[in-house]
Amino acid sequence: MTALDLSSPVAVVGTGTMGQGIAQVALVAGHPVRLHDAVPGRAREAAEAIGARLDRLVAKDRLTAAERDAARARLTPAADLADLADCALVVEAVLERLDVKQQLFRDLEEIVGEDCLLATNTSSLSVTAIAGALRHPGRFVGLHFFNPAPLLPLVEVVSGFATDVTSATRAYETARAWGKTPVACADTPGFIVNRIARPFYAEAFAVLESQAADPATIDAVLRECGGFRMGAFELTDLIGQDVNEAVTHSVWQSFFQDVRFTPSLAQRRLVESGRLGRKSGHGWYDYADGAERAVPHTAEQERPPVHVTVEGDLGPAAELLTLIREAGIPLREEEEDQGTRLVLPSGGQLVLADGQTSVEFRDVVYFDLALDYRRATRIALSASRDTSPQTLAEATGLFQALGKDVSVIGDVPGMIVARTVARIVDLAHEAVAKGVATEEDIDTAMRLGVNYPLGPFEWGRRLGRGWAYELLDDLHLRDPSGRYAPSLALYRHAYATDKREGTS
């Protein structure tokens, strides 16, 4: 099954931001495009807005004047649904209400030909449920673009329970012909991106709610240590707190209130207060003119330790040994069967976040997972009230000697980056095990859809197959609510690796 021929008309119903963006994508690809909106006059206004954007593309040398003129000639406002009768594809981008979408497609089914592909751009509703209103649900598919559709490459092609393989394939190939990067996905709450991305927000909010760190510090650690493009608080301010919370709530409800997707009470209070982010002028941060910019907690300068002893294998943090040597700090190495840690001159221990807490051990400081310890510009440390000030000072001085800013947070198991990455890896494994998508498509979706520095499987391979399982298992022991219980898929993955390596 091939993509739609460029001579085939494409219709977009709903002319808001997403509808206009999808129409522009199809138009620039070469299709005749029909725009329809239930509100009289909106389709014509949308056509004018798209024309203005085409003008800007010409000004930026991304489109020739001739291409713009040809595209404008192919764009037609449609006053009535009946004007879409000869379309080969209709994409819906209307209000996110099941009854509204179902009625629209019932009406379209009476108008378009039997071979017309029907698609929804829904981000939160079930594709299967929308198609349930149709006499011929096999031709119905989800085409979930990301905003802004003309710029972001990812399209989730979602097959509902009754979607024919030929329909899904044609939608996939058409999206690819439009210059997009499609990924195939089964109809599941949140599809790929909105399902697997939930821990990125949830764990940041959980650290805040535990009083372990403030939003500016958590965001800085996610960016400067974890390698994420934006922190969770600044990103949800950009998205809109009401929008982000609505998606979280939808996924949680759709999974029958699975505790792993439980919404944040702190975010609920923010929404209730009307602090919706940039669009309202205040969210987690204040965007008013002249408002003081929130800055992350950064520790005062400390002296580096006179030497460091490494016991065991540091695993994902092994690169620190090279950095310590390059900083001129004497490094002693001792074989150790139990545990992996750096021992400081005071006798205190420095340990990579593993899901345990400093209060459980004598004189321990935990440090967070970094995407790349050499390139990271900030490291988070956590300590309990039982950690000696000398040990914390030596740990701080060590990372400062490696050229890192240091943020000291409260004693939370799994810290910030480590627990976030472990949960993302876990949800990705579970999604594959349940037939949601392939490993490759999940990695592609998370890199392109939310700009993650690595896909979950790529990240998991870097960390070692058992790393995420062991960290979550430790977290689950300390919080047996089920929120951190590793999935059976992740357990099987870790266990199979151990068996191949001959370990128990």
N, C-alpha and C positions, 0 to 999 in steps of 0.2 A: 504494500500500500504506500503510495507516494503522497507528497504534500499537495495541497490544493493548487490548481493551475492559477497563475496570476491573473487570468482573465475572469476568474470566478469572483463575484461580488461577496464582500464580507460586511456584515452588519454589526454594529455595537449599539446595545440598548442600555441607556443610562449614560449621561454625559457629564458626570462629575470628573474629578481629577483622574481617577483610574480609567474611566470610560474614554476620556479624551486621549489619555496616554496610549491605551490599547489601539484606538483608532489610528493614531499617528504612526504606530509601529506597522500596522497592516498597510497603511497608505504609502509609507516610504518604501515598503517592500515591493509595492507595485500593484496592489489590488484596488479595484473600485471599492469605495467604502460608503456605506449608508449609516447615518447617525440618527437615532431615534430617542426621544425622551418623552415621558408622559406629560411633562409640563410644557404647554404651548410656548414656542419661541426658544426653548432651551437648546434644541438641536442646532438651530441657526447660530445662536451665540457660541456654541461649542465649535462649530465649523470655523467661525471667525477667529476664535482663540487658537485653534490648531493652525490656521493660516498664518497668524502672527508668529507662532513658534517656528514654522517653516521659514519665515523671513529671517528670524534670528540664526537659523542654521546656515542660511546663505551668507549672512554677515560674518559667520565664523568659518566660512569656507568648508563646511561639512556637507553642503548640498549646493548644486549649481542652480542658477536662476531657471534654467530650462527644466530641471528636475522638479523644482518647486512649482512651476507653472503647471506641469503635467500632473503633479500630485493634487493640486487644487482643483484641477478639472475632474479628477476622479472622486472627489469628496462631495457627497450629496446629503443635505439634511432631509430626513424622512418624517413627514408630519403624521403619518399613520403607520401602524404595524403592517398593514396590507402592502405597503411599499417595499417590504422586505421579502416578498414572495419568491423572488428568483435567487435569493442569496444561497451560497453554498455553506456558509458558516455564520452563525449568530452567536456573539459573545455577550453575555449579560453582566452588567456592573451596576445593579440597582441596590436599593436599600437592603441591608442584611437582615431580612425577615423571611422566614421560610414560606409563609403564606403568600407573600408578595411575589416571591420568585416562582413558586409553583403555579400561581395563576398566570404569570407572564408566559411561562413555557407551555401551559395548556393552550393559551391563545395562539402562540407561535406554531404549535403543532397543527392547528387548523389552517394555517396560512402557507407555510414553507413546504417545499417538496420533500418526498420521503427520503431522499439522499442528502438532505441538508444536515450538517453536523451542528448540534446544539451544545453550547458550552457556558459554564458559569465561572465567574472570577471570584467566587466566594472564598473568604479566608477562614471562616469560622463555622459555617454550616456544613451538614453532611451532603455530599454530592448524591449519595444513594437516596436520601430523603427527598431532595429536590426532584430527582428523576422519578420518584415513586408516584408522582402525579401524572406521569405520561403514559400513553398507550404503547409507545415504542421507546422504552428507556435505553435500549441498546446503543442508540446514537448519541447519548448524552454523556458528557465528560467535563471534568474540571480543568480549567486553564487558569491557574493562579499566577498572575503576574505580580511583580514587586514594584513598589512605588519609589521613584518615578519610572513607569514602564518603559519609556523610550531610552532610559539610561541603564537601568539594571538588567543584566543579561539573563537572570534565572527565571524559568517558568516551570512550575510544578504541574505536570500533566497527571490528573487524578482520575483513576478508574473507579467508578461506583460499582456496587454489587452486580448490577445488570449491564454494565458497559461492555459492548462488544470489543474484542481485541482489534478489529479493523478500525473502529472509531478512535480508540486510544492511539493506535499507530498513526492514523492520518493526522490527528491533532498534534502528536509529537513531531512528526516530520514537517508539518506546517510551521510550528514554532521554530524549528531549526532553520527552515527556509527563510524565516523572517529575521535571521541573524541572532536568535536567542539560543541559550543553552538549556534545553529541556531536560528534566529528570522525571522518570516514571515513578508513580506513587499509588499505593492502594488508598482507598477512602478510609482514613483514620482521623480521629480528632487532632487538629493542628497540622495534618499532612506530615511533611518532613520537618520543615524549618520551625514552625510554631510549636511543634511537639518537642523536638530535641533541644530547642533554645530555652525552654522554661527554667532550667537550673541556673542559667547565667544571671537571670533576674532574681530568682528565688533565694539563691545562696547569698547574694549580696544583701538582700533585704533581711535575711536571717542573721547575718553578722551584725547588721545595724540594730536589729531588735534585741540581740543579746548584749548590747552596749559595749561591744568589743572595739568598734571603730566608727568614725563618722563617714558620711557619704563621700566627701572629698578624698579622704584617705583610701577608702575601698576602691573608688574609681581609679586613683593614681596607681594602686597596686595592680589592678586588672590591666591597665594600659602598660605601665612601665616595667612590670615584672611578668605578667601573663601574656603580653603581646597583643591584647585585644585592641581594636581600633578605638573604641570608646568604652568607658566604664558603664556599669548598669544604671547608675542614677542619672548621668548625663544623657544616656541613650533614651531612657524612658521619658525624660523631660522633653527630648526632641520628638519622640513618637507621639507623646501625649499620655499622661498618666491614666486618663479614662479609657483610652484606646488599648493601652497595654494591659490594664487590669481586666478589661472586657474579654480580651483574648485568653488571658490566664483563667478567668472564671469559666469561659466556655469550654476550654480543654478539661478543666477540673470536673465540671458537671458531666461532660461527655464521657469521661472515664469513671463515671459513677462515684465521684468525689474521692478518687484515689488520693491518698495522703501525699504522694510524691508530687502532686500538682497543686497542692493547697495554696490558695492566694495569700498574699501578705496583708496582715492587719494594718501595718504601718502604711502601706500603699492605699488601703481602703480609706484610712483617716485623711490621707492627703487629698484623695479625690473628693471626699465628703466636704472638705474645707474649701473646695474650688481651686486648689493649687494644682493645675493640670499640666504645668510645664511651661515651655517657651510661649505657647499660644496664649496663656493667661498671664504671663509675666512673672509667674512664680510657681515652682514645683519643689523638687528637692533643693534647688538653688534659686536665688533671687536674680531676676533678669531686668529689674528696674534700672533706669538710667542712673548711673552713679553708685549702684549697689556694690558693696565690697565683695570682691571675689573670694570664694571659699578656697582655702589652701590645705593640702594634706599635712597631717602630722609628720614632721621630720625630726629625727633625734639629733641632739647636740653632738658635736664632734667628740669622739673618744679615741684614746690611744689604741693602736692595734696590739694584739697579743704578741709576746716575744717569741712564741712558737706555737704550733698546733700539731696535735697527734690525731691521725686518722685511724680508726678501727673498723675493719670490715670494708664492704663495697658500698659506695654512696649511690649506686644505681643512677637514677635520672640526674643526680647532682654531681656526678663524677668530674665534670668539667671544672668544678670549683678547685680541685687539687692543682690543676695547671695554673689557674688564676692566682692561687695562693703562692705558688712558687714564683710566678712572674712578678708578684708584688714584693718579693724578697723576704717573705716570712718563712723561717725554717719549718719544714714539714717532716714529721716523723710518722712512719707507717708501721702499724702492728696488725698482724692477722688476728681476726676475731670471728668466732663462729656465731656468737650471739649478738645481734644488733649491728647497725651501721651508724657511725657517729663521728663527729669531730670532738676531741677532748681539748679543752682550753687550759691554760696554765693554772687557773684557780681550781681545776678538777671538775668544773662544770662541763656539761655536755651540750653540744649543738647538733640537733637532729632534724632531718628533713620531715616536714609535715606528714604524718602517717595515720591520722584519725584518732590519735590519743591526745591526752592533755598534759600540760606541764605539771599540774598538781598531783598527778599519779606517780611522779618520779622525783627524786631528789636533785635539785639544782639542774634543771634542763631548760634550754631555750630551743624552741622550734623555729625553723625558717621555712618560708613558703616555696612552693614549686615555681620555677621560672620557665618560660618558653625557651630561653637561651640565656644561660647565666653570664656569658660574655657580653652580650648586647643589652641585657637588662640594666636599667639605670636606677631601679629601686628594688629593695628587698623588704618584705615584711617579716618581723620577728614577733613571737608571742612568748610570754612568760607568765607564770603564776606568782602569787604573793610569796610563795616559798622559794622562788628563784633568788639567789643572792645577787645583790646589786653589782658585785664584781664580775660575775659570770655574764650578766646582761651587758655590762660595759665592754667586756672583752669581745663578746659576740658582735656588738654594734661596731666596735672599732675594727674588727676583722673585715666586715663587709664594706665599711667606709674606706679601708685601705685598698679594697678591690675596685674603688671608684663608684660605689653605689650609695644613693640616699637610703636611709633606713627609717622605716615606719614601725614603731612598736605598737602592737594591738593587744587586745585582751586574750585570755587563755581559752581560745575556741578550737575544738578539735578539727583538724583538716584545714584550718586557717581560711584563706580566701580563694586563691587560685587553685590549690590542690583539690579542695572539695568540689569546686565548680567543674573542673575538668573531669574528675572522676565520675560525677553524675552525668555529664554530657556523654562520656564514653559508654556508660552503662545504658542509658536510654537508646543510644545508637545501636548497641548490640541487640537489645530487646526488639527494636524496630525491625532489624534484619531477620531475627528469629521468627517474628510474627508475619513476615511477608510484606511489610510496608514498602520496602525499597531495597536496592542492593547497597553494598558497602560503598561502591564507587559513586553511586548517585547521592548517597547521604553525605559523603565527603564533599562532593561538588556543591550540593545544596547549601551546606553550612558555610563554605568558603564564599560562595557568590551571593547567597541570600542575606547573610548577616555579617559578612566580612570577617569570619573567624580566621586567625592566622594559619590554622591547620584544620583539616577535617578530623572528626572524632576517631576514625580508624587510623589515620596517619599519626595522630597524636598518641593513640594507644600503642602503636608499634614502637614509637620512640621511647615510651615509658616502660615498656616491658609488659607482657600479656597479663601478668598477675597483679600489677601495681594497682589498678583501679579497684579490682575486687577486694584486695587486702585493705585498702584505705576505707572503702565503704563498709566492709565487714567490721572494722574497728569502730567506725562511726555508729553503726547500727547497735553495737553493744552498749554504747553510751547514750543513744537515743533510740530505744526500741519501739518507737511509734510506727515504724515501717517506712518512714521518709527516706532513710538511707539504706534500706535492705537491698543488697545487690540482687539483680535479676538472675533467674535461672540461666539465662543465656550467657551472662558474664561469668557465672560460676562454672558452667561447662567449658567456656573458653579458657579460663585460668587453669582448671583441673586438667584438661586435655594437654595443655602446654607442660604442666608438671609431669604428667605421665610420659610424654615424649622425651623429656630431659632426664627421666629416671629418678626423679625426686619424689618424696612423699608429701 
